[in-house]
Amino acid sequence: MQTAYAATGGAVIGFGIALLTGSDQATPYYLFPYITGLGAYAIAVESMRKNNKTQPFPGDSHKNNWEISFMPQNVYLNSVISQNGFRFKGRTAVLQPVFAASLNF
């Protein structure tokens, strides 16, 4: 979002500069916003790249390796599957999990 805002802001500034020139030709009205928008986008990307390099990597002590998901919609889905005996490609549909857990290494 930062790059989108920077490019939009640069284009608005460029359009303002083009309005100040008061030219009768159309060239400044698309050239100035293009150049300033592209420049602002490049500056924003470079700034973000430098910020990412300087940020320290979070230690493993602050990292939570477990991810647990609760999916209450599958309770309803499982009751519908078991009542109607749905089939998918000739096989009975498998019941969906209500809880899911994963461990990242």
Buried (B, 14 or more C-beta within 10 A) or exposed (E): EEBEEBBBBBBBBBBEBBEEEEEEEEEBBEEBBBBBBBBBBBEBBEEEEEEEEEEEEEEEEEEEEEEEEEEEEBEEBBEEBEEEEEEEEEEEBEEBEBEEEEEEE
